[in-house]
Amino acid sequence: MNAAKRRALVLLVTGEVLAMSLWFVSAAILPGMVLETAMSPGRQAALSSAVQAGFVFGALFSAFLGLPDRFDPRRVIAFSAISAGLCNALLLLAVPGGGAAIAARFATGALLAGVYPVGMKIAVGWGQTDRGLLVGLLVAAVTLGSASPHLFALTGGPEWRTTVLMASVAAIGGGLLSLLVTLGPYHAAASRFDPRAIFTAWTNRKVRLAYAGYLGHMWELYAMWAWIAVVSAASYGFTTGEAAAARLATVTAFSAIAIGAVMCVYAGRWADRIGKANVASIAMALSGGSAVLAAATFGGPVWLTFAVVMIWGAAIIPDSAQFSALVADNAPADQAGSLMTLQTALGFALTIATVQLTPMAAEAFGWRPVLVGMALGPAFGIAAMMRLKRLG
């Protein structure tokens, strides 16, 4: 890897980590918000699911207008990240859990659609034979950024407003940093969203199966990421004090999400050697099994629950980039960008429901059956990958 490529990727990845720190601010600050203002489970879930809803809206809006094609992608990221940081800062003024706070989270998610997908476009412009690794690096950056609010909450103490401020400042810094990134020799305009891709997504069996695998993956991913701190705190509470359980749960959430970032890089390398569908299947088998184990160890020894959650976090994200790569591999060249955009939008639309319904289901049935239910997604995804592999 030459110096120019290395410098561009370091700047891009760092900017993505900082900007994507906004994603799970809601999950990180909910305990502090709830202590300050009583909120229904529906309001709590809405603070998190609003980000996914906003992202779906922002991704489709950006794709339909072809914003990354018409403007410098570095400026798109800068504008999106800085604006998202300012929207996130509105939480400091809004009533916790109120309509304005939920609207601010929706706007934040919509703007982040100009950070993550556009970052992948810049990354793949720096290579052709190592694109599995390049996409893996971007997904790793998004993963680490998603974990960072829990670290902010840990260092900022019980005052949730400190976490909000730290994440907003980080996102603004990430936006400014993106302006320093140079574009690679393979950078080219991506396809705009083409409505005809909807039909290809259904009629092309390989693309349809890649979509199915991705949806199974997304069924589990954001439900786990959004609520793992709450799940861990509830589990640890059986054997330790409430304050200690809450603090350890914050450490657990950050560590579980962050360890997945490391595995994304390795998964990108392995996918080029043993096949994308194989890597995705192995990751889903491990993550689905970990969800069931998390249910089995819920309320048990702290060290055992922590270990299971770490394995779960390591396995739950590395397959993410491979589903997009499978779509690109099997789609018509002139529809690949549109099909990947549609895939992302559908996946995040699904997470609106899973993030919103998870705490409600836990309140009704308890966390154990909910955790087992999360494993249904990976099981569905593995079945799709097995069928895809049989097609050759």
N, C-alpha and C positions, 0 to 999 in steps of 0.2 A: 504494500500500500504506500503510494507516494505521499510526500509531505502535504501537498495541497489537498489531496483527498482526506487525509487524516485530520487536518485542521478543520476542514468543512464539516466533517462528520462529528467531531468533538463539539464544535460550536452548535451544530444542529441538535444533537442529542441533549446537550446541556440546556439549550433553550426549551426543548420539548419537556424535559423533566420539570423545569421551573414553571412553565405555563400550565401543564397538566396537574399541578399541585392543587388546582381549584376543584377538581372533579369530586373528591370525597370530603370536601370541607363539611358538608352537612352531617355525614356520619361521624366525623371527628368531634364536632361541637355539640351534637345532640344531647349527650349527658349533661353538659353544662347548661344548655338551653332549658332542658326539662326541669332542672333544679330551680331555675329562675322563673319559668312560666309553664304552667300546666298545659300539656298538649295531648290531643287524642292520638292514638296510633295512626290514624289516617293522615293527620297533619304531619306527623313525624315522617311517614313514608313519602308524603308528597314533596317534602324538601329534597329528598334524594331522587325520586322518580322524575321530578321536574327537569333535572339535568339531562336525563336520557331523552325526555320528550323534546327538549330544546335542541339537543344534538340531532335528532332525526329531522326536525324542521330545518335546522341550519344546513345539514348535509344536502338535503334535497333542494333547498333554495340556492345554495352555492353551485350545485351541479347543473341545475336547470339554466342558470344564468352564465355558467362557464366562467365564474370569477377567477379561478386560478389560471385559466388560459388567457384571459384578457389583461391580467395584471401580473406584475412580478410576484411570484409565490412567496418570496421573502417578505415583501410588504404586506401581503395578505395575512401571513402569520403574525407579523408585528402589530398590525391593526387589530386583529382578532384577539391576540393575547392581552394587549394593553386594555382594550375595551372590556374584555372579560374580567380582568383584574379590577377595573373600576365598578363593574356591575356587582362583583362579589363584595366589594367594600360597602355596598348599599345595605348589606346585612347589619352593619354597625348602626344604621339609622332606623331600620324597620323593626316592627314588633316581632319578637321571636315566634316563628311558626305562622305568622300572619300572611295575608294575601300578598303583600308587597315583598315579603321575604321569599315566598314561593316563586313570584314573578321574576325576582332577581336571579334565582337559581335557574329558571327556564332560559332567561337571556344569556346567562353564563354558559349553559350547555350549547345554545345555538351558536355562540361565538367560538366555542372550542372546536366546532366543526371546521373552522378555518385554520386550526392548528394541527391536529392529528393527521387527517388525510393529506393535507398539503405538505406536511413534513415527510410523509412517505413518498410523495411525488418527487421531492427534492432528493431524497436518499437514493432512489432507484436510478436517478440520473447520473450517479457516480459509478455504476457498474452494470454488467450484464451477466457474467458467469457467477458472481457472488451475491446475487440479489436476495437469495434466501437469508444470508447473513445480514444484508443491509436492512431488510424489512424486520428481521429479528431484533436488530439494534433499536429500531424505532419503536417497536412494541415494548422492548425492555425499558426504553425511556418513558413511555406512557405509563407503564406499570410502576416504575419507581416514582414517577410524579404522582400517581394515584395514591401511593403509600405515604407520601410526605406529610399530608395534613395530620396524620396520626402522630408523626414525629413532632410536628409543630405543637400539637396538643400536649404532648409529653413534656416538651421543654417550656411551653408557655404556662403550664400549671392549670389550675381549675378555671381561670378566666378565659372563656371561649372567644371573646372579642380579640384577644391576642393572636389566636390561631387564624382568625379571619384576616386580620391585618397582615400577618406574615405571609399568608398565601397570596393575598392581593399584590403585595410588594414583589414577591417571587415571580408572579405571572407577568407583571409589567417589566421586570428585569429580563425575563425570558424573551419577551417580545422585542425588546431593544437589541438583545444579543442576536436574534435571528437576522437582523439587518447586516451583520458581519459575515454571514454564510455566503460562500461562492457556489455557483451552479456547476454541475458536472458536465462532462463531454457528451453524455447520453441524455441530457435533459431535453424533453420535448413536450409539446402540448398534449395534455390528456384529453380523452374523449369527453364530450359533454354528455349529459344524461339523455339517452335516446329512448323514448317510450316503447319502441319496438323491442327493446331488451327484455321487457316484461314477458313477451311471448317466448323469446329464446330461453329465458330462465325456466320456463315450463316445458318447452318442447325438446331442449337439449338435456338428455338424461344425466350426463356427467355433471353438467352445471347444476342441475336440480339436486343431485345427490350432495354436491359440495355445499349448496345452500342448506340442505337438511342437516349436514354435519355441523355447520356453523350455528344454526339455530339451536341444536342440542347443546353445543358449547355455551352459547349465550344464556340459555335457560338457567344454567348453574352459576356462571361467572359473576354477574353483577349482584345476584342475590347473596352470594357468599361475600364478595368484596364489601358490599354496602352494610352488611349486618354482622360480620364476623366479630367485631368488637363487642357488640351487644350479646351475641351468642357466647363468646368467651367469658364475659363478665358474669353472665347468668350461670355458666358452668362452674367457674371458679368460686362463685358465691356459696356453693354448697360446702366448701371446705376451708374458706378463708373469709376474712372480714370484707365488708362492702367496699371500703376505700382501697384496700390492697387489691381486691378483685378488679376494680375499675382501672387502676393504674396498670396492672399486669395485662389487662385486656387491651389497653392501648398499645403496649409493647408488642403483644401478640399480633394485633391487626397490622401494624407497620411491618413487622418481620415477615408475616405470611405473604403480604403483597409484594414486598421488596425482594424476597427470595425468588419469586416468580420471574422478576426482571432478569436475574442472573441466568435462569434456565432458558429464557427466550433466545439468548445468544447461542447456547449450545444446541438448542432445537433447530435453529436456522442452519447450523453446520450439518447436523445429522440428517436433516431433510434432503439435502443435496446428495447424501450418500445412500440412504436406505429408503427414500421415498417420502413424499409429503403425507400421503394417506396413512402410512405406517406410523410416522411420528405422531400424527393427530390421534390415531387409535390408541397408541400406548399412553399418551398423555391423558386421554379421556378415561381409560381404564383405571389409571392411578387416581385421578381426581374423583371419579364416581365412587371408587372403593373407599377413598378417604372420607367422603361425605357420610357413608354408612358407618365407618369407624368412629367418626365424630359423634354420631348419634349414640353409638354403643358406649363411648367413654364419657358422654355428657354427665357432669356432676361427679366424675371420678377424680382420681389424683390429678393435681394441677400439671405435673410434669408430663403425664401421659396425654392429657388433652392438648397441651402445648405442642408435643411432638407430632401428634396426628394433624393438627392444624398447619404445622410447618410443611409436612409432606403434601397436604392438600394445596397449600399456597404455591408450592414449587411446581405442582403438576397442572394447575387449573388454567394457566395462561399460555404456556409454550406452543400450544396447537393453534392459537388464534391467527397468526400470520399465515399458516399453511393453508387455511381454507380460502383466503383471498388468492393465494398463489395457485391453488387448484382451479379456481374460477378462471384466472388469467390463462392457465395452461390449456383449458378445454373450451374456452369461448372463442367466437370469431374475433379476429384481431381488431376489427372496427367497432366491436361492441364491448370489449373487455373492460374499459373504464366505466361504462354505463352499468354493466352487470355487477362490478364490484361496488359501485355506489349504491345500487339497489340492495345488494347483499348486506352492506353495513346498515342501511336504513332499516331494513326488516329486522336485523338482529337487535339493534338498539330499541326498536319499537317493542319487541318482545320483552326487553328488560324493564320497560315501564311497568308492565303488569307484574313481573316477578318481584321487582323491588317494592312495589306498592303492596302486594298481597302477602309477602313473606312475614312481616310482623303481625298482620292480622290473623294469618293462619297459626302463627306461634301462640298468639293470645288465646285462640280458640282450642287448639289441640296440643300445645306444648312444642318445645323445640325439637324433640327427638323425631317425631314423624315428619316434621318440616325438613330436617336435614336429610332424612332418607329420600324424601320427595325430590330434593335437588339432584340426586343421582339418576333420576329418570332421564334427564337431558343427555348426559354422557352416554347412557345406554342406547338412546335413540341415535346419537351421533356415530357411535361405533358401528351400529347396524348399517347406517348409510355409507360409511367408509368401506365396510366389507363388500357391499354391493358395487361400490365404485371400483374397487380393486378387481372384481370379477369381470368388469367390462374391459379391463386392460388399458 
